[in-house]
Amino acid sequence: MGGWTNNEIVKWFGDYARVIFKLFGDRVKYFITINEPHQVCELGYGEDILAPVLNIHGIADYLCTRNILLGHAKAYHIYNEEFRVKQQGKIFITINAEWFEPKTKDDEKAARDARQFTWGVYAHPIFSKTGNFPPEMIKRIADKSAAQGFLRSRLPELSSTEVKFVQGTSDFFGLNHYSTHIVYRDESLSKTNPVPSFGDDLDIIAYQLPEWKIGRSNFTKYVPWGFRALFNSISHQYGNPPILVTENGFATHGGINDEDRVTYYRGYLNALLDAIGDGVDIRGYTAWSLMDNFEWTKGYTERFGLYEVDFNDPNRTRTPRKSAYVLKEIIRTRSIDPNYEPDMNQPLTIDSGY
């Protein structure tokens, strides 16, 4: 196995980061070390959905997780010790986190486990007071591994030195969020996940309610209250770290009058404002995305852009959607007007001062 399953990559990633800081640190003041580590490790190493399609489930994904944490920390310490004083920038990791809501009160542990397995596995080692992987995750995977005949847990240990090395290595909690899931456990149901695997270790059933769907897209469901719940959970668990939302958006199948995306942004930005009112330290928000782009296995079928890209045109013409006008007005007025209707016959301009 190679890539993030090779322990040597921690050093290699540090060498790479040092080159990046040297070349760009005089101009770039915000560095994200790793974007969406769960997607990288689970979908690329534990499954065959993303590169490098290793599909060694329940083993390679956990090796990847350990080394990504150490690689991130290595880059952070290099920046902190060699470049921060001169360059005066910030460096952090971005974690993709969905909200998992229990189906009933009896399913709270299932929901908590889902949060810890998918994003707590990266957040807890960095942002918690104790460091290391989440305790319930350590125990659950160790118990499963023993029952499966493994001599040690498939989740690699972090030494006490490594725990301290990783802890506190992020200037912000970088957050990518799109939607929410209802979760529960039912031991009476037949198991469908491979053994061993991340899915078998977590062993939950997750679903989304039909009424959460807006528009034709099946990619993203509209659940703004889950955004607020996620903010508060991060704040309460990790001592209210400063949060930067680095991705949040809605996919459509194209078209300029993207009313569903407008609804999504207004709802999720209102939820963000509610979380600020709750006392959560939210420092910034970035919409995903500026323009339509290649969405991995979805190709160009899922469109996230504020600007529509004509992929049949050799010039790849960009045209602002309604959501671009609406977000500009939100930025300009610093308020969310549910009744605002833009004049889309007017060119979309960048106004000075905003």
C-alpha positions in Angstrom: 0.0 0.0 0.0 1.2 3.5 -0.8 0.0 7.1 -0.6 -1.4 8.0 2.8 -1.0 4.4 4.1 2.8 4.8 4.0 4.2 6.2 7.2 6.9 8.0 5.2 4.3 10.3 3.7 4.3 12.3 6.9 7.9 13.5 6.2 7.2 13.9 2.5 4.1 16.0 3.1 6.2 18.2 5.5 8.8 18.7 2.7 6.0 19.6 0.3 4.4 22.0 2.7 7.8 23.8 3.3 8.2 24.4 -0.5 4.6 25.8 -0.7 5.3 28.2 2.3 8.5 29.4 0.8 7.0 30.0 -2.7 3.6 31.5 -1.8 3.7 32.5 1.9 4.5 36.1 1.2 1.1 36.4 -0.6 -1.1 33.6 0.7 -2.2 34.2 4.3 -4.6 31.3 4.8 -3.4 27.7 4.2 -5.6 24.6 4.4 -3.3 21.6 4.9 -5.9 18.9 4.1 -9.4 19.3 2.6 -12.0 16.7 3.6 -9.8 14.0 5.1 -12.7 11.7 5.6 -13.5 11.7 1.9 -9.8 11.1 1.1 -9.4 8.2 3.5 -12.8 6.4 3.5 -13.7 6.9 -0.2 -10.2 6.6 -1.6 -8.6 4.0 0.6 -11.4 2.2 2.3 -13.6 2.1 -0.8 -13.1 2.5 -4.6 -15.1 5.7 -5.1 -12.2 8.2 -5.2 -8.5 8.0 -6.0 -6.5 6.0 -5.4 -9.4 3.4 -5.2 -7.5 1.0 -2.9 -10.8 -0.5 -1.5 -9.0 -2.1 1.5 -11.8 -1.4 3.9 -11.4 -1.3 7.6 -7.6 -1.2 7.3 -6.2 1.2 4.7 -8.7 3.9 5.6 -7.6 3.9 9.3 -3.9 3.9 8.3 -4.7 6.9 6.0 -6.5 8.7 8.9 -3.5 8.4 11.2 -1.0 9.6 8.7 -3.2 12.5 7.5 -3.4 13.7 11.1 0.4 13.4 11.5 1.0 15.0 8.1 -1.3 17.9 8.9 0.4 18.4 12.2 3.9 18.2 10.6 2.9 21.0 8.1 1.4 23.1 11.0 4.6 22.9 13.1 6.8 23.7 10.1 4.8 26.8 9.4 4.6 27.7 13.1 8.4 27.3 13.7 9.8 28.5 10.4 7.4 30.9 8.7 4.7 32.3 10.9 6.7 35.2 12.4 7.7 36.5 9.0 4.6 35.7 7.0 1.9 36.3 9.6 -0.5 33.8 8.1 -3.0 31.2 9.4 -2.9 27.4 8.9 -5.7 24.9 9.5 -7.4 21.7 8.4 -10.9 21.6 6.8 -13.1 18.8 8.0 -16.3 17.7 6.1 -19.0 17.3 8.7 -22.6 16.3 8.2 -25.1 16.5 11.1 -26.4 13.2 12.4 -29.7 13.4 14.3 -31.0 10.4 16.3 -34.2 8.8 15.1 -35.5 8.6 18.7 -34.0 9.3 22.1 -32.8 5.7 22.3 -30.7 6.4 19.2 -28.5 9.2 20.6 -25.5 6.9 21.0 -25.8 5.8 17.3 -25.9 9.5 16.3 -23.0 10.4 18.5 -21.0 7.5 17.1 -21.8 8.6 13.6 -20.5 12.1 14.4 -17.3 10.8 16.0 -16.5 8.2 13.3 -17.0 10.6 10.4 -15.7 14.0 11.6 -14.8 13.6 15.3 -12.0 11.2 14.3 -10.2 14.3 12.9 -11.6 17.0 15.2 -11.0 15.2 18.5 -7.3 14.7 18.1 -6.7 18.3 17.1 -9.3 20.4 19.1 -10.2 18.4 22.2 -8.5 18.9 25.6 -7.5 15.2 25.8 -6.4 14.7 22.2 -6.2 11.2 20.5 -9.0 9.5 18.7 -12.5 9.6 20.2 -12.6 7.1 23.1 -15.8 5.4 21.9 -14.2 4.9 18.5 -11.1 3.4 19.9 -13.1 1.0 22.0 -15.6 0.0 19.3 -12.9 -0.7 16.7 -10.7 -2.6 19.2 -13.7 -4.8 20.2 -14.7 -5.5 16.6 -11.0 -6.3 15.7 -10.7 -8.7 18.6 -13.9 -10.5 17.7 -12.7 -10.8 14.1 -9.5 -12.5 15.1 -7.1 -9.6 14.7 -4.2 -9.5 17.2 -4.5 -5.7 17.6 -7.0 -3.0 16.7 -7.3 -2.1 13.1 -7.3 1.5 14.2 -3.6 2.4 14.6 -2.5 3.8 17.9 -1.2 7.3 18.4 1.7 7.3 20.8 1.6 9.9 23.7 4.2 11.9 21.8 2.1 11.8 18.6 -1.0 12.8 20.6 0.7 15.9 21.8 2.2 16.6 18.4 -1.3 16.7 16.8 -3.1 18.5 19.5 -3.9 22.1 19.0 -2.5 22.2 15.4 -5.2 24.3 13.7 -5.8 28.1 13.8 -9.4 27.6 12.8 -11.9 24.7 12.6 -12.3 24.6 8.8 -15.8 23.3 8.1 -17.4 21.9 5.0 -21.1 21.1 5.4 -24.0 20.2 3.1 -26.8 18.3 4.8 -28.2 16.2 7.7 -29.1 12.5 8.2 -31.3 10.6 10.6 -29.6 7.6 12.2 -30.4 4.6 14.3 -29.1 1.1 15.0 -31.2 -2.1 14.6 -29.3 -5.3 15.6 -32.1 -7.4 14.2 -31.4 -6.4 10.6 -29.1 -8.4 8.5 -25.7 -6.8 8.0 -24.8 -5.5 4.5 -21.3 -4.0 5.1 -18.1 -6.0 4.4 -16.3 -7.3 7.4 -14.0 -5.7 8.3 -15.0 -2.2 7.2 -15.6 1.3 8.4 -19.3 0.7 7.8 -19.4 -2.5 9.9 -17.4 -0.8 12.7 -19.9 2.1 12.9 -22.9 -0.1 12.1 -25.6 2.5 11.8 -28.5 3.1 9.4 -28.7 6.6 8.0 -31.4 8.1 5.9 -32.9 11.5 4.9 -36.6 12.5 5.0 -38.4 13.0 1.7 -39.7 16.4 2.8 -36.1 17.7 3.0 -35.8 17.5 -0.8 -36.1 20.8 -2.8 -35.9 20.9 -6.5 -34.7 18.0 -8.8 -31.3 17.3 -7.2 -30.8 14.2 -5.1 -27.3 15.3 -4.1 -28.1 17.8 -1.3 -31.1 18.0 1.0 -32.3 21.2 2.7 -32.0 20.9 6.5 -30.8 24.3 7.8 -31.5 23.4 11.4 -28.8 20.7 11.1 -26.2 23.4 10.3 -27.0 25.2 13.5 -26.9 22.0 15.5 -23.5 21.1 14.0 -22.1 24.5 14.9 -23.3 24.2 18.5 -21.9 20.6 18.8 -18.5 21.7 17.6 -18.5 24.7 20.0 -19.6 22.7 23.0 -17.2 19.8 22.5 -14.1 21.7 21.6 -14.1 24.9 23.7 -15.7 27.1 21.0 -12.9 27.2 18.5 -13.0 29.9 15.7 -14.8 28.3 12.8 -14.4 29.1 9.1 -17.0 27.6 6.8 -15.0 26.7 3.8 -17.7 25.0 1.8 -21.5 25.1 1.9 -23.7 24.9 -1.2 -26.5 23.3 -3.2 -26.3 21.2 -6.4 -28.7 21.6 -9.3 -28.8 20.2 -12.8 -28.2 23.6 -14.4 -30.2 26.7 -15.3 -29.9 30.4 -14.6 -33.0 30.8 -12.4 -31.7 28.6 -9.5 -34.5 29.3 -7.0 -33.7 26.1 -5.0 -30.1 27.3 -4.5 -31.4 30.7 -3.4 -33.7 29.0 -0.9 -30.8 26.9 0.4 -28.4 29.8 0.9 -30.9 32.0 2.6 -31.9 29.2 5.0 -28.4 28.1 5.8 -27.1 31.6 6.3 -30.0 32.3 8.7 -29.0 29.1 10.6 -25.5 30.4 10.7 -26.7 33.7 12.1 -28.7 31.8 14.7 -25.6 29.9 15.7 -23.7 33.2 16.1 -26.5 34.3 18.3 -26.0 31.1 20.3 -22.5 32.2 21.0 -20.6 30.1 18.4 -17.4 31.7 17.2 -17.9 31.8 13.4 -15.3 33.9 11.6 -16.2 33.5 8.0 -18.3 31.8 5.3 -17.5 30.6 1.8 -20.1 29.4 -0.7 -19.5 26.3 -2.8 -18.9 27.2 -5.5 -18.0 30.2 -7.6 -18.7 28.3 -10.8 -19.7 24.8 -12.0 -16.9 22.4 -11.9 -16.0 18.7 -12.1 -17.6 16.9 -9.2 -15.6 13.7 -9.1 -17.8 10.6 -9.9 -20.7 13.0 -10.6 -18.8 14.6 -13.4 -20.6 17.7 -14.7 -24.1 16.4 -13.9 -24.2 18.2 -10.5 -23.9 21.9 -10.7 -22.9 23.9 -7.6 -21.8 27.2 -9.2 -23.1 30.7 -8.6 -22.0 31.0 -12.2 -23.2 28.6 -14.9 -20.5 27.3 -17.1 -21.4 26.3 -20.7 -19.2 23.2 -21.2 -20.3 22.9 -24.8 -18.7 26.3 -25.6 -15.0 26.1 -26.3 -14.7 29.4 -24.3 -16.5 27.9 -21.3 -18.8 30.9 -21.1 -19.8 31.9 -17.5 -23.2 33.4 -16.8 -24.2 34.5 -13.3 -27.2 32.7 -11.8 -29.9 34.3 -9.7 -28.0 33.0 -6.6 -25.0 35.1 -7.6 -27.1 38.3 -7.5 -28.8 37.3 -4.2 -25.5 36.5 -2.5 -24.0 39.8 -3.8 -27.0 41.7 -2.2 -26.5 39.8 1.1 -22.9 40.8 1.1 -23.7 44.4 0.1 -26.4 45.0 2.7 -25.1 42.6 5.4 -28.7 41.3 5.7 -30.8 38.4 4.3 -33.9 39.8 2.6 -36.3 36.9 1.8 -38.2 39.1 -0.6 -35.3 40.5 -2.6 -35.6 39.9 -6.4 -32.7 40.9 -8.5 -32.9 42.4 -12.0 -31.0 39.8 -13.9 -30.9 41.9 -17.0 -28.4 44.1 -15.4 -24.7 43.0 -15.5 -23.4 41.6 -12.3 -20.6 43.9 -11.1 -18.1 44.0 -8.2 -18.8 47.2 -6.3 -15.9 48.9 -4.5 -16.1 48.8 -0.7 -17.7 45.3 -0.4 
